Amino acid sequence: MNHDAVAPEGSKLSTRSAYYIFTLLFLLYFFDYVDRTIVTSVAPFIRDEWGLTDMQSGLLMSVVYWSIVAFVFPVSIIVDRWSRKKTVGVMALLWTFAMVACAFTRSFPQLLMARGAIGVGEAGYAPAGTAMLSGLFPPEKRSRMMGFWNIAIPLGTAVGIGLGGFIATHWGWRHAFGLVALPGAIVAILFFFVKDYKTVELVKTAGANDTGKGKIQMSKMDIVREFIHTPSLMLTNVGFIGCIFVNNAIIFWMPTYFHRTGGISISEAGVKTSMLMILALVGLPLGGWLADMWFRKRVSARLLFPAITTALNAVAIFIGISLLTGQAQFLTLLLMGVLASAFAPAAITATQEAIHPGLRAISYSLCVVVQNLFGASMAPIVIGKLSDLYGIQTAMSVLPVFLVASALVFFAGSLFYARDLAKVEKVALEWE
């Protein structure tokens, strides 16, 4: 396979520098999720002190995601048109200061606003980090590096939940917010001094009627057409919806499912669910590595792999939820824990490769908006409503339907991927 047809990166960055930047990106993503989820374990302490309702406690988590959805697209424009490292550094400092502000709040509205500021600071990080990683590593390594990078999400989530409760128990919930902010600030400052590639000019090769002009500046309509006329990219974004819907449904409702159907305590049910989700630490890097191996032989593998793993996940959940009980069920669902995240590295990489290099952050920001609006935010509500009407067993049994739909969408995207990749503007990145 000719990888020059994918992207002639032309990087002047040393391997050592690339992995140093990757390490800082990983740490920032890790602390991002520590800060984002720590409220989960400190919420009972806040609720007791201020007399909050369960809905108010839930808002402290939800407001972060709403802020991300609201700000991710405009911030991604700044990322693509200004600087990835400067934007990431500034926003990392913003969510760090917002975490410190949480420690000094004296009322629920104040804390809610501080939590919202955390979401603003985190809004552009995933698109900026994704765009930067796409420039750091060649196509044949991108999926596996995306996989390793995204390990920071379950790891940071687990640490945030566990550490928050420990600190709050021993020193108070305010210290939980304040102490975890410090390491994020240190890494954010270090990030200002790493190398970054220059802002990619939004130009395209002149068409047949513009011979002799070489490159021409892209208009706003050219940018819109860049997305609309890339069916594999649009289908990838849609494919994310079902996968994220199911993953969030599992996170939110699986403890309840185990409790009601297995007759175990909520505490034990939570532990069992955590065991399922922690397997993302295996699924993410393994999925990225396998996808890259296949990509070397077949370009369309970038989306065929998410299609296959998502379909297999549908089978695992169907067998586990609908056909089995007890230990056999749990062992089958452990496979689900691996497959649930295996699709992500290749699918994320597809959002970067199938678009003009100067639009990478914007590309992933659109994916973030779609998956959060129609996937993550809808799952608890839809499954909850189905549970109210038909019971938790029936509600969870419909999850494979969403995965089958996503698998078909990813497969449809794979049919266009090679063609879309071939028409991507070839740009050699200049590092400074």
N, C-alpha and C positions, 0 to 999 in steps of 0.2 A: 504493500500500500504506500502511496506517495503522501507523506504527511505534509509536504509543502503545500499541498492543495487545501490543507486544513488551516494552517496559520504560520507564516514565516516570522516567528517572533523575533529573531535576531537579537536576543538579549545579550547585553554586555555584563550582566550580573554574574558574580561567582557563585558556585554551588554553596559555599559556606554562607554567603550573604543571603541567599534564597532561603536556606533552612533557618537562619537566624530570624528573618522576617516572619517565616511561617510560625516559629515558636512564639513570637510576640503576638501574632494574630490568634494563635490557639489560646494563649493565656488571657487575652482580652475577651475572647468569646466565652471562655470558662468563667471569668469573673462577671461577665455580662449576665450569665444565667444564674450564678450564685446570687447576685444582687436582685435579679428578677424574681426568683423563687423563694428567697429567704422569708418573705412575708407569710408564706404558707405555714411555717412552723411557729412564727411569733404572733400570728393572728389571735390565737386563744388568749395570750397575755394582754394584747391590746384590747380585745373584746371584754375581758374581765375588768380592766382598768377604766375604760370609757363607757362600758355598757352598750356596746355595739350589737346590732342584729347580725344574723348570719349573712343576710344580703349585703350589708355594709362591709362585712369582712371580705366577701367575695369581690366586691367592687375594688378593693385594694389591689387585687390581682388583675382583674379585667381591664382597669383603666390603663395599665401599662400596654396591653395589646391594642387597645383603641388608639392610644397615642402613636404607636408604631404604624398602624394602618393609615392614620391621618397624615403622618409626616414622612413616611418612607419614600414616596415618589418624589416630592420636591427636594428632599435631601439627596437622593440618588442623582438628580440632575447636577447638583453642586459637586458631587463626587466625580462624575464623568467630565465635567467642564472645568474643574478647578484642580483638585489634588486628592488622591485617595488617602495618603498618609496624614495630611493636614486635617482633612475632614474626620477621619477616624480618631485622630488624637484629640481634636476639639470636642467631639461628641462623647468620647470616653471620659474626658474630664467633666463634661456636663453631667453624665449620669453618676459619676463619682460624687460630685458636689451635691447632686440631688439626693443621693443616699445619705450623706452627712446631714442634709437638711431634714430628712425623715427623723433623725435622732433628736432634733430640737423642736419638733412640732408639739403643739399643746392642744390640738383638737382634731376631730375627724376630717373636717374640710381641709385643714392645713396639710394633714398627712396625705389625703387624696390628691391634692395639687402637687405635692412633692413626688408621689408615685407617678403621676402623669408626666412630670418632668423627666423621670427616669426613662419612660417610654420614648420621649422626644430624643433624648441622648442616644438611645439604642436603635433608633429608627433606621439610620443609614449604615449601621455597622455590617450587617449581613451582606447587603449589596456591594459595599466597598471592599470588604474582605474577600468576597467571591471574585470580584473583578481583579483584585490584586493577585490572588492565587492563580488565576487564569494566565496572568502574565509571568508569574514566577516559574511555572513548570510547563514543559512541553505537552502536547496533546496526549501522548502515550502514558503520561503519569498523572494527568489532571484528576481523573475520577478517584484514584486511590488517595491523593492528597486531600481532595474534598471530603473523602470518607474519614481520614484521620482528623481533619480539622473539625468535622461535625461531632466527633466523639466528645468535644467540649460541652455539647448541649446536655446529654444525659449525665455526664460527670459533674458539670456545674450544678445541674438541678439537684442531684443527690446530695452534693456537699452543701448547697444552700439550705436545703430542708433540714439536714442533720445538724449542721453547724449553727444555724439560727436558733434552733431549739436548745442546744447546749449552752450557747452564750446567754440566751434569754433566761434560762433557768438559774444560772450562776451569777450573772451580773445585771440582768434586766434587758428588756427588749430594745431599749434605745441603744445600748452598747452593741447589739447585734447589727444594727444598721451602720453604726459608726465604724466599727472595727473592720468589717469586710470591705469597706470603701477604700481603705489605705492601699492595699496591694494593687488594685485597679488603677489608682492614680499614678503609682510608680511606673507601671507598664505603659500607661498612656503617655507619660513624659518621654520615656525611652523611644516610643514609636515616632516621635517627631524627628528623630535623628537617623532613621533608616533611609535607605534609597527607595526611590519610587520612579515609575516610568512617566515620561512626560505626557501631558494631556494629549490624547489622540485627536487630531483635527478631523472634523466631520466633513470629509470629502469623499467623492466617489469617482470611479473611472468614467470618463466621458463616454457617452453612447455612440452609436453608429453615426448619428447626425451631428456629432460634436467632434469629429476627428480633428486632431491637431491640438486640441485643448488640453489633453492629458487628464488632469484632475479638475473637477468642478466642485464648488461648495454645495453641500446638501442643504436643501430648504427644509422648512418645518414639515411640508407635505412629503418630502423624500424620507424624512425620519419616520413619519407615520406609516408610509408604504413599506419601509424596511421591516416593520413588525407585521403588518397586515399580510404582506406577500411572503411571509415565512411560515408556512403552515405547520412545520414540525415544531416551531417555537410556541405557537398558539396552542397546539395540541398538548405539548408538554405541560404548559400552565394548567390546562384543564385536567390533565391526568393527575396532577398534584392534589386536586380537590378531594377525590375519593380516598386517596391514601392518607392524607392529613385528617380527613373526617374520621376515618376508622381509627387512626392512632389516638386522636383525642378522645374518641368514644371509649376506647380501651382504658386510657389513663383515668378518665372521669368515672366510668360506670363499672369497670371490671371488679373493683372491691365490693360494690353493691351486689353484683352478680354472684361472686363467690360466697358472699354472706347469705344471700337469700336462697340460692340453689344448693349450697353445700352445707349449710347449717353451721358455719364457723363464725368466729367473732370478727368484728370489723378490723381489729388490730391484725389478726392473722390473715385476713383477706387483703389488707394493705400490703403486708409483707409478700404475699404470693404475687400480687400485681407488680410490685417493685422488682421481683425476680424476673418477671417477663420483660419489663422495660429495660432493665440493666443489660440485657442481651444485645441491645443496640451497640454496645461497646464491641461486640463481635460482628454484628451485621454491617455496620458502617464501613470499617476498613476492608472486610472481606468482600463486600459488594463492590466497593471501588476497585479493588485489585482485580477481581474477576472481570468486571466490565472493561477495564483497560486491556487486559489480556485478549479479550474477544475483539475489542476495537482495533487492535493491530492487524487483525485479519479481515474485519468487516466493519466499515464505517457505520452502518445502520445499527450496529450492536449498541451504540450509545443509548438508543431508545428501546431496542429489542430486549435488552437486559432488564430494564424496569418493567417492561410488559410481562416477561416471564416470571420474575420474582413476585410481582404483584398478584399474578394469577395463582402462583403456588401458595401465596399467603391467604388468598381467598379459600383455597382448598383446605389449608390447615385450620383456619377458623371454622369453616363449615363442619369439618369432621369433629373438631374439638368441642364446639358449642352444641351442634345438633345431634351428634351420634354417640358421644362418649360422656362419661362421668368419672368423678373421683381422680385417682392417680393417673390413669390413662389419658384423661382429658388434660390434666395439667402438663404432662410430658409432651402432648401434641401442641399445646399452646406455647410451650417453650420454643418450639420451632417457629411459631408465629413471631415470637420476640426477636428472632434473628431476621426473618424475612421482612418484617414491618419497616425496617430501616435500610435494608439492602438496596432498595431502588434509588435512594436519594442521591448518592454521589454522582452516578451517571446522569440522572435527570437534571441535577443542578448544573453539571458541566455542559449539558446540552443548551441551557439558557445562555451560556457564555460563548459557545463556539458558533452557534447558528446566527449570530448577529454581528453587526459592525463593531470592531474592537472599541470604538469610542462611545458605545452605547451599552456596555456590559452591565454597569451598575443599575441603569434604568431597566434593563431587561430583567434582572433578578428582582428588582423592586416590584415590578408588575406581578411576578410570580408570588411574592410575599403577600401582596394585597389580595390576590385571588384566593390563595390557599387559606388565609386567615378569615376573610369575609365569608366565603362559601364552604370552607372546610372546618377549620378549628373552632370558629365561633358558633357554628350551627350544630355540631355534633352533640354537645350536652343537651341542647334543647330538643332536637328531633328524637334522639333515643329516649330522652326523658318522657316526651309526649307518648311515644309508642309504648313505653313501659306502663304509663298510667292507663292506657287503653287496653293493652293486651298482655301485660306482664313482662318482667325483665328477660325471661327466657326468649320469648318471641322477639322482643326488641333487639337483643344482641344477635339473634339468628339472621337478621337482615343485613348485617355488616358485609358478608361476602358479596352481596349484590353491588355495593359501592366499589369494591375492589375489582370485580369483573369488569365493570364499566370503565374504570381507570386503566386496566390492563389493555382493553380494546382500544382506548384512546392513545395510549403509548404506542401500541402496535401500528395504528394508523399514522402516527407521527414518524415512525421509523421508515415508512414508505417514502417519505419526502426528505429524510435527513441528508442523504448523500447529495441530492440536488441542491438543497438549501446551503449546505456546507461549501459546495463548489462555487457558489455565487457571492460568498462573503468577501468583502474587500480585504485584500492582502496588505497588512500593515506591519512594518518592522518596529517594534517598541524600542524607544530610546530611554535608557535608565540614567538617572542623575542623582 
